């Protein structure tokens, strides 16, 4: 069976599949990454309106920046991943968070979907005019490190963050077609 993937702006017809993805994270006791997975979605239309407003920089809390959310959809039906693209960086995001956060449905991990999700999200970063994307991840999150490296990530630094109790690495990915 051929697998086809599209990166989409969240749409009403993806409601059940999106909720199933979030449920998998919750049932496994995993952190909801990217952070928008924690937004209430009982009223899915209100959820979609909130995401659209965030992409325009409207109604976001102090210290946050405009950010766009995308669903990676497999074969036109199943939401298999979610990414969040921050349109700019604050000093805090330069330290931890970066431009892009992403998560893959737990039941389909290990099949290269994170690499596909990040690659498509980097394309969206180019479309909004970014010349470089900063990504951060825990050093011991080997799957995420590999995903970032497969997409051209260059290690900039690493630092132990006491608030997280772990070493966080920072990577840059050039978006203008030439090495960083």
Buried (B, 14 or more C-beta within 10 A) or exposed (E): EEEEBEBBBBEEEBBEBBBEBBEBBEEEEEEBBBBBBEBEBEEBEEBBEBBBEBBEEEEBEEEBBBBBBBBBBBEEEBBBBBBBBBBEBEEEBBBBBBBBBBBBBEEBBEEBBBBBBBBBBBEBBEEEEBEBBBBBBBBEBEEBBBBBBBBBBBEBEBEEBEEEEEEBBBBBBBBEEEEB
